[in-house]
């Protein structure tokens, strides 16, 4: 709902979606400004949340616990946090809130689960542990019950990797749907080899019905199917030029409001029916 940076309307220069609100509740043993201890609970009030329809009717908070440490030679000891701290993450959890008390809408976890990450990276895989993301641990408290089974997905990553991108506001394709593709295509293509099943457990194509545009360039947005597919494939390798994709309803690198109003205009799945074993399948 809220991006790493605010979403700026390039036509007016106005902020149309506020940025996320990171907050240290306790730092070096001290309760921080704006935080109170009430009934043995730490309380912090966020800014007004921009609830809306579709994929923005639910907000969630990612809470992590981490300790700073110093390492001198082989010795490691907990220490006060410095300007460039080293963190060891201890725990993490999510808290959901829905507009007007409605049932929360959680992101799907039936496309990629953390188990598929562990297969390559190992159980001790550390995510963003040193600087701006302390306390992030993929554990059972980050999971959801799906068909009576606990599934730990990567949906909590969207606390930072929102559709609006991360610190570069889309210039680095920071939205989760693109970031995972971009990272693995550049760094691990020889390992993954283009086999979607190495990471995917399924393709939930219905999830696109709830998605808005994704930031594909700095403050420029693309409709969700096209943004996701072109994060792995250049349009010409897909057999379509950008102009052809637009003729099929895609919105490519437009201002936020234009992309938002037309994000559901794509007709890709009229012809395409990708599966993890063969994502080139054409519906005949």
C-alpha positions in Angstrom: 0.0 0.0 0.0 2.8 2.4 0.8 6.0 2.3 -1.2 9.6 2.5 -0.1 9.5 6.1 -1.5 6.4 8.2 -2.1 4.7 7.8 -5.5 5.0 11.1 -7.3 2.6 12.2 -10.1 5.1 13.3 -12.8 2.5 15.6 -14.3 1.8 17.6 -11.1 4.8 16.8 -8.9 2.3 15.9 -6.1 2.6 12.9 -3.8 -0.3 10.5 -4.6 0.8 7.6 -2.4 2.8 8.1 0.8 6.0 6.3 1.6 6.3 3.5 4.1 7.0 4.4 7.7 10.0 2.6 9.2 10.4 2.9 13.0 12.8 1.6 15.6 10.7 1.0 18.7 13.7 0.3 20.9 17.3 1.2 20.1 20.3 0.5 22.4 17.9 -0.4 25.2 16.0 2.9 25.0 12.3 3.3 24.0 12.4 5.7 21.0 10.5 9.0 20.6 6.8 8.5 19.6 6.7 5.1 21.2 4.9 4.4 24.5 4.8 1.3 26.8 1.2 0.6 27.6 0.0 -2.6 29.5 3.4 -4.1 28.7 3.0 -3.4 25.0 5.0 -1.1 22.8 2.6 1.3 21.1 3.3 3.4 18.0 0.7 5.2 15.9 1.3 5.3 12.1 0.3 8.0 9.7 -3.1 7.7 8.1 -3.1 4.6 5.8 -4.2 5.0 2.2 -6.8 2.3 2.1 -8.5 1.7 -1.3 -10.1 -1.1 -3.4 -8.4 -4.1 -4.9 -5.0 -4.9 -3.5 -5.0 -2.0 -1.1 -7.8 -2.9 1.3 -5.4 -4.4 3.8 -2.3 -3.1 5.5 0.3 -5.1 7.3 3.1 -4.3 9.6 6.4 -6.3 9.5 8.0 -6.4 13.0 11.4 -7.7 13.5 13.8 -8.2 16.4 17.6 -7.8 15.9 20.7 -7.2 18.0 23.8 -5.3 16.9 27.2 -6.9 17.3 30.9 -6.2 16.9 33.3 -8.8 15.6 37.0 -8.5 16.4 38.9 -11.4 14.9 37.1 -14.6 15.9 35.3 -12.9 18.8 31.7 -11.7 18.5 29.8 -9.7 21.1 26.5 -7.8 21.3 27.1 -4.0 21.2 25.3 -0.7 20.9 24.2 0.1 17.4 26.5 2.4 15.4 25.8 4.5 12.3 26.7 1.4 10.2 25.7 -1.5 12.4 26.0 -5.2 11.9 22.8 -7.0 12.8 21.9 -10.5 13.8 18.2 -11.1 13.2 16.3 -12.9 16.0 12.7 -13.0 15.0 10.0 -11.5 12.8 6.2 -11.4 12.6 3.4 -9.7 10.7 0.3 -7.9 11.9 -2.6 -7.2 9.5 -5.3 -4.5 9.6 -8.3 -4.2 7.2 -10.3 -1.1 6.4 -13.4 -0.8 8.6 -12.8 -4.1 10.2 -13.3 -6.2 7.0 -11.7 -9.5 6.5 -8.0 -9.1 5.6 -6.8 -9.8 2.1 -3.5 -11.5 2.1 -1.2 -12.0 -0.8 -1.2 -15.4 -2.4 1.6 -17.8 -1.4 0.9 -20.5 -4.0 3.4 -19.4 -6.6 6.7 -19.3 -4.6 7.3 -20.6 -1.1 10.3 -20.1 1.1 11.1 -23.8 0.8 12.1 -23.3 -2.9 14.5 -20.5 -1.8 16.1 -22.8 0.8 16.7 -25.5 -1.8 19.4 -23.3 -3.4 20.3 -20.9 -0.7 20.2 -23.2 2.3 18.4 -22.9 5.7 20.8 -20.3 7.0 20.1 -17.9 4.0 20.3 -14.4 5.4 18.1 -11.7 3.9 19.1 -8.0 4.2 20.7 -8.4 7.6 23.3 -5.7 7.7 21.8 -2.2 7.2 18.2 -1.2 6.6 16.3 -4.4 7.2 17.2 -5.9 10.6 15.0 -8.5 12.2 13.7 -10.0 9.0 13.6 -13.8 9.4 11.5 -16.1 7.3 9.9 -18.3 9.9 6.6 -19.9 10.8 5.2 -16.7 12.1 5.5 -15.3 8.6 3.3 -18.0 7.2 -0.3 -18.6 6.3 -2.6 -21.6 6.6 -3.5 -22.7 3.1 -5.7 -25.8 2.6 -5.0 -26.7 6.3 -1.2 -26.5 5.8 1.2 -23.8 7.0 2.9 -22.2 4.0 5.7 -19.7 4.5 5.7 -17.7 1.3 7.6 -14.6 0.3 4.6 -12.3 0.6 6.1 -10.5 3.6 8.9 -9.2 1.3 6.3 -6.8 -0.1 6.5 -4.7 3.1 9.4 -3.1 1.1 9.2 -4.6 -2.4 5.8 -2.9 -3.1 4.4 -2.3 -6.6 5.9 1.2 -6.4 9.4 -0.1 -6.2 12.1 0.4 -3.5 14.6 3.2 -3.0 15.0 3.9 -6.7 11.2 4.3 -7.2 11.1 1.7 -10.0 14.4 2.3 -11.7 15.8 -1.0 -10.4 12.5 -2.9 -10.8 12.2 -3.3 -7.1 8.6 -4.7 -7.0 8.7 -8.3 -5.8 7.1 -9.6 -9.0 10.1 -8.2 -10.9 12.9 -8.1 -8.4 13.1 -11.9 -8.0 13.2 -12.4 -11.7 15.7 -9.6 -12.3 18.1 -10.9 -9.6 18.0 -14.5 -10.6 18.3 -13.8 -14.3 21.4 -11.6 -13.8 23.1 -13.6 -11.0 21.9 -17.2 -11.3 20.6 -17.9 -14.8 23.2 -20.7 -15.3 21.9 -22.4 -12.1 18.2 -21.9 -12.7 18.6 -22.4 -16.4 15.3 -20.8 -17.3 13.4 -23.6 -15.5 10.5 -21.9 -13.7 9.9 -24.9 -11.4 13.3 -24.3 -9.8 11.6 -21.5 -7.9 7.9 -21.6 -8.6 5.5 -24.2 -7.1 2.7 -22.9 -9.4 1.6 -19.9 -11.4 -1.4 -18.2 -9.8 -2.6 -16.3 -12.9 -5.8 -15.2 -11.1 -3.6 -13.1 -8.8 -3.2 -10.6 -11.7 -6.8 -9.7 -11.5 -6.1 -7.8 -8.2 -2.8 -6.3 -9.2 -2.3 -2.7 -10.1 0.6 -1.2 -12.2 4.3 -1.9 -11.2 7.0 0.7 -11.3 9.3 -0.2 -14.2 11.3 3.0 -14.4 11.7 5.9 -12.0 8.1 7.0 -11.3 6.9 5.4 -14.5 4.5 2.4 -14.4 3.6 -0.6 -16.5 0.5 -2.9 -16.3 1.2 -5.9 -14.1 1.3 -8.9 -16.6 3.6 -7.0 -19.0 5.8 -5.7 -16.2 6.2 -9.2 -14.7 6.9 -11.0 -18.0 9.3 -8.4 -19.4 11.3 -8.6 -16.1 12.5 -12.0 -17.5 12.0 -11.5 -21.2 12.7 -8.7 -23.6 9.6 -8.0 -25.6 11.3 -9.0 -28.9 12.2 -12.4 -27.4 8.5 -12.9 -26.6 7.6 -12.4 -30.2 5.9 -9.0 -29.5 7.2 -5.5 -29.9 6.3 -2.9 -27.2 3.8 -1.4 -29.7 2.2 -4.8 -30.2 2.0 -5.3 -26.4 0.2 -1.9 -26.2 -2.2 -3.0 -28.9 -3.1 -6.0 -26.6 -4.0 -3.6 -23.8 -0.6 -3.2 -22.1 0.4 0.1 -20.5 4.2 0.6 -20.7 6.2 3.2 -18.7 3.4 5.7 -18.2 2.6 8.0 -15.3 1.0 6.4 -12.3 -2.6 7.5 -12.7 -2.7 6.5 -16.4 -1.2 3.1 -15.6 -3.5 2.6 -12.6 -6.7 3.4 -14.6 -5.7 1.0 -17.3 -3.8 -1.7 -15.4 -6.6 -4.3 -16.0 -6.8 -3.7 -19.8 -4.3 -6.4 -20.8 -5.5 -9.4 -22.8 -2.4 -11.5 -22.6 -4.1 -14.5 -21.1 -6.6 -14.7 -23.9 -3.9 -16.5 -25.8 -1.2 -17.3 -23.3 -1.7 -20.0 -20.6 1.7 -20.4 -19.0 2.5 -23.2 -16.6 5.7 -23.8 -14.6 6.7 -26.8 -16.7 6.1 -24.9 -20.0 5.4 -21.2 -19.8 5.3 -20.9 -23.6 1.9 -22.7 -23.9 -0.6 -20.9 -26.2 -4.3 -21.4 -25.7 -5.7 -22.8 -29.0 
